[in-house]
Amino acid sequence: TNEAPKTAPPAEGFMTEVAQSKFELLIPVYDFGCVIIEFLWTLGETKKMNMFQSINDAMRIALDTDDTAEDIAFGGVFRCTMGLAEMFGKDRVFNTPLTEQGIAGFGIGMAAMGHTAIAEIQFADYIFPAFDQIVNEAAKYRYRSGGIFDVGGLTVRSPCSAVGHGGHYHSQTPEGYFTHTPGLKIVMPRSPIQAKGLLLASIRDRNPVIFFEPKILYRSAVEQVPIDDYELPLSKAEILKTGKDVTIVGYGSQIYILEKAIQIAEKNIPGLSCELIDLRTILPWDVDMVAKSVNKTGRLVISHEAPQTSGFSAEISTSIMERCFLRLEAPIQRVCGWDTPFPLVFEKFYVPDAIRCFDAIKEVVEY
């Protein structure tokens, strides 16, 4: 259906924190002056959308405002591009053969010729056949030509993360593989408003961007989304909740788990005040905002769905240790997926839940 539900439904009993979120009652704290204050006051008319609708709306605006923009036609497994071919024609919105290396290569070629190419890898788990094209071609094209050529018009969208029943081929969160590659930008939104603004910014950014979309949020995350054209800044984190005792960092759907963990922690530990930061852009990430927060709180907990070993939490942990060592009151805690293949029947035990995150918060507070 194209109509958003009145409330965000639980995702088949998995990650019900999305439906219970109180984020709409929170006032985000931005740290870059009057630009966002102006944005907050000029949102204009809004419409209730879930995340797949807001992504569809972002691509509609991108195609409408950029005559060189091209996209896929089928709508994908999750129907995010549904209706765009009828609106803009099959010369601009079209299907490709189902070959990930070919999809990425085709997008790179189009972008190299000056087009704005929006490619989709249907599941992030299947992005690996395109890995060489992305990290050896797209990421290096500008550098190897000495700035003469680039593929900055390329955006690769890909549904990612767990849904409770996807198993080892439909639940992975592979952002860590790409964060090792200079020349790429990597973005992961947590909600419909964020998805629309960040996707438009990604499409218009003159660098190749991988835009990971937590698929469990497609129909379970619902917000009043501005219908007008707007962008949210890349590489700028967002403070969702201010606090003085612990800094908690995450991104994507894991933000809702962390919100629940904070509620448990502040209820069970009298006087505790947690600060929650959504990275939004994973590469390049907003190290300054996180360091400023940790210098205030002295404690840091990081959580993501990807495995812990060589996960992006390791980069965050090291960077903050280098900048905040003398202010740290406890070892940095990482709460991540286990270092195993993503298990089907044990998926709910694999993904970091609110209790594991609460235990990490409790450990750094009581250290």
C-alpha positions, 0 to 999 in steps of 0.5 A: 500500500502507498498509505502509511499506517497510523502507528508503526507496527511491530516487525513480526515481534522482532525489534519492537523498540521501533514501534515503542520509540519516543523519538518523536517527542525528543528535540534533536540537538544540532551543533552547527548553528543557524542552518538547522535552526532555519531548517526546523522552522521551515519544514513546511507541509508534512505527510505521514510516511514510512521509510520506504515511502520517504526514500521513494519520495527522495528519488522522485525529487532527485529525478525531477530536479536533475535531468541526468538522473537515472534509476532502476524500474522494478521497485525492488524487493521492497518496492522503493522505486515503485511508480518512478518508471511510469512518472519519468519514463523507461529511458531514465528509470529501467531494470538491469540484468541481475548481476551485482558487478554489472549493476555497479559497473554500469552505474560507474560508467554512467557517472563517469559520463556525467550522469547521476546514477542511482543503483540498487543492490537488492540485499546488502549481502549480495553487494560482494560480487560488486566489491571490486567495482566499488572499491577499486573503480568507483572509489579510486576513479578521481584519484587515479585520473588526477582529478580530471574524471570522477564518478561522483554522481554514483549512489548505491542504495542497498537494504541491510541489517536484520529482520528476524528471519533473514539468516546469513544471506539476508541479514548482514550489515557490511558497512565495515568492509567499505569503511576501509576504502578512501574515496567512498562515503557511507550513510545509514539513516534511522527514520523516514525524515532522516532517510529522505534528507540524507538520500537527497544529500547523497545523490547530490554529493559529488562523491560515490556514496553507499546508502545502506537502508535498514530494511526492518524500518521500511514499514515499521518506522513512520514520521511526519516527513516534509513533502518539499525538497530538503537535504540533511548534512552528510558527515554530521552526527546528531545528538538525540538525547543529551546526558552527562554520564555516558556517551552512547553511539550507534546508527541505523536501526540499532538506535532504537535498541539503544533508546530502550537500553537507555530507558532501562539504565536510567530507570535502574540506576538512580540519577544516571544521565545518558547521551545518545548520538546517531552517527548517520554518516559512517564514513567520513564520521563525525569524530569531533562531536563524539569526542566532545561528548566523551570529554564531557561524560568520560564514558563511551558505549558503541553498538552496531549489528555487524560483528565486533572484530574489525567492525566500525566500533573498533575505529570509533573506539581507537579514535576516541581513545586517542583524543580523550584518553585522559578524560576516560573514566572506564574502558570503552565498551562495544556491543556488536553482533557475534563473530559467527555467520549470521544464524537463522534460528538464533537471529534474535540472539545474534543482534545486540539487544537492549539488555546487552546494551544495558549491561555495557552501560552498567559496566562503564558506570560502575567501573 
